[in-house]
Amino acid sequence: MTSAMKNTLLFAAVFAMIPVIAHFQGWNAALFVLNMGLISAIMALGVNLQWGFAGLFNVGIMGFVALGGLAAVLVGMPATPGAWQAGGFGIIGALLMGAATIVIAIVVAGRMAKGWMRSLVVLAILVAGFMIYRGLFDPSVEAVEAIEPALTGYLGGLGLPVIIAWPVGGLLAAGAAWIIGKTALGLRSDYLAIATLGIAEIIIAILKNEDWLSRGVKNVVGVPRPVPYEIDLQNNTGFVERAAGFGFDAVTASTIYVKLLYCGLFAFVLVLLLWMAQMALNSPWGRMMRAIRDNEVAAEAMGKDVTARHLQVFVLGSAICGIAGAMLTTLDGQLTPGTYQPLRFTFLIWVMVIVGGSGNNLGAVLGGMLIYLMWDKGESIGLEVMEWITAGLADGSALKAHLIASAAHMRLLTIGVLLLLVLRFSPRGLIPEK
Amino acid sequence: MMDLLNAIVALSNFVIIPAMSYGAQLALGALGVTLIYGILRFSNFAHGDTMAFGAMVTVLVTWLFQSWGLSLGPLPTALLALPFGILGCMALVLTTDRIVYRFYRAQKAKPVIFVIVSLGVTFILNGLVRFIIGPDDQRFLDGERFIISARTFKEMTGLREGLAFKTTQGITIITAVIVVALLFWFLNRTRTGKSMRAYSDNEDLALLSGINPERVVMITWLIVAGLATIAGVLYGLDKSFKPFTYFQLLLPIFASAIVGGLGNPLGAIAGGFVIAFSEVTVTYAWKKVATYVLPESMAPDTLVQLMSTDYKLAVSFVILLIVLLVKPTGLFAGKAV
């Protein structure tokens, strides 16, 4: 069997699962899984760029995804009336002031001669800058958060079409990745892992606590959509008639129609990114990347700037994760900072890449779809398995109750075991690198 | 004069004592990370969850002892259960080493592969701990709560500020001193300890002089299990036992180890205290201390808190970034970058 045939069969098998789910749980559930699978595949593509092409270990995917989600809010939501006048400009001014302080401190540190004088001056600049920053920042934040805290209490967004948020999410993630990469790349490989672990936790902490920006744990709901609302479709007589023509009632038809539209949008982005990643992989740039991955010393001897190339690919991969994050928030229609868990948004993506086949874009896409499917259906299957295991125990026994209640945590365990098994016995994944 | 004394007491109560005990916990955690790094040469992401596992076994044994009515009087029963926790944790790390890490060691895999594998182990442990004890907060502290309570201190001294010294803080600091002393005695004075340091400095040379690498690795894991369990139990006693917090401890622990210089035990201890003191001072509201020290006209009307406690992770992160930018080998020159 040729590899092309095998790959086609693998993809066919994954896509064949969609009608199976539809058969048991309806087309709505099946299309939901498909949409999430497409988004997961995009994330996997981004991580594959970092790990598969360049051997960079990013433990902060969750943070970049969350930044994408923030972009959806900042671009898509309407601006809160009066918030900008109340404190928005003050906040922006304070942030610029803070950034200026850091820049001035760095410049001064670079100009002055080493010694206690320099340390003292830099410290004084930082302290004074911080005082001014807080003096500007705090009252503005208070003013913004005081505006109808139950409904808004945040700056809101630009009120632009939410599709624009997708590339913007990529840009935000790229910016964060640049800062991290600039500090941690070029050092030991572990340092990038630790630094990305940190930035992800901090991005989530910011989203949870800076209410003026993202409403914090109060969540932003009702992010505008790029597709029509179900209720509008149901009130549209033309749509209802057409649906009836196919033998659907209006409610089912409208929900499926909306999901299909999303599916088309996501598939378009995925195909576009996949095409770009494939072109990159097979270009001289891609060959250089793999050469650097396989032997950094030799590549450096050939005159390649390893650190700069690593930074480049790290930023690109993170940007793709940011795009996927913005798409995810668009699909959900809300930003809920509390739901960003490292297991779901960092670790699962890793499993997708490694199971699918690191270094192979098609493999990453396949892994993304397959693992999401297993993840989504694993929850109910895990519960059933646990009920089956405990069937012999007496009803009402403490052990049985504990086991069934703990079934949810089995996912952590299963995914961890799966990763270790694949790494050990099939490290090249389902669709290996050519 | 009185004001100055009050200020010092308030500072000790809210900053120095908590930071000392937190620093001791971080130092113990960072010692484990740094030992693994020195001997096995990778950053062990599973360390936080190893701590959680050891602490969990201790919690379970503590509950058993409590149900038997065993206790240490004023001291927490957990101290009695600690050896069992360490044994459980040793069994765990030896199993993971045998099943998981040994294969990659034999292959001489790249460090980054070890890191990924350790992340896999992290999630298995994470799932295991939650499966056994659940994801919620667990209480297992008993015995006397305070060595000195705020009220007794006020009565004793007549000061306006109270100084509370919790039993757990006292135990943390004393245990940490004992453990660190034992560890350094072991590394510097015993034959096995010396062979470990030799192996860490130069693997090939150590092999040539007849040091058995598998034995060195095994002893390292045993020590790390002990350190991790002690750190985990002390943290759990001082704050509370919740599985997820141990995963979050990973960042300050790594930051401590890197600030001190990865692979350098002395650095790990210094790093632990640097991180703990920065975290506590940056997130502490200085209003009270400032009101005592400054003249009345200059007394602050805000909290004088540099950052809210929600961002304490950010403190260790920023320190980590600065160290990576300025001196990537850490303050105490750890292993090569």
Interface residues (C-beta under 8 A of the other chain):
Chain A: G55 F57 V59 F130 D138 T183 A184 L187 R188 S189 D190 Y191 A193 I194 A195 L197 G198 I199 E201 I202 A205 K208 N209 P342 L343 F347 W350 I354 H402 A405 S406 H409 M410 R411 L412 L413 T414 I415 G416 V417 L419 L420 L423 R424
Chain B: F42 S43 F45 V100 F103 K110 P111 V112 I113 V115 I116 V117 L119 G120 V121 T122 F123 I124 N126 G127 L128 R130 F131 I132 G134 P135 F247 Q248 L250 L251 F254 A255 I258 T302 L306 S308 D310 Y311 L313 A314 S316 F317 L320 L321 L324 L325 P328 V337
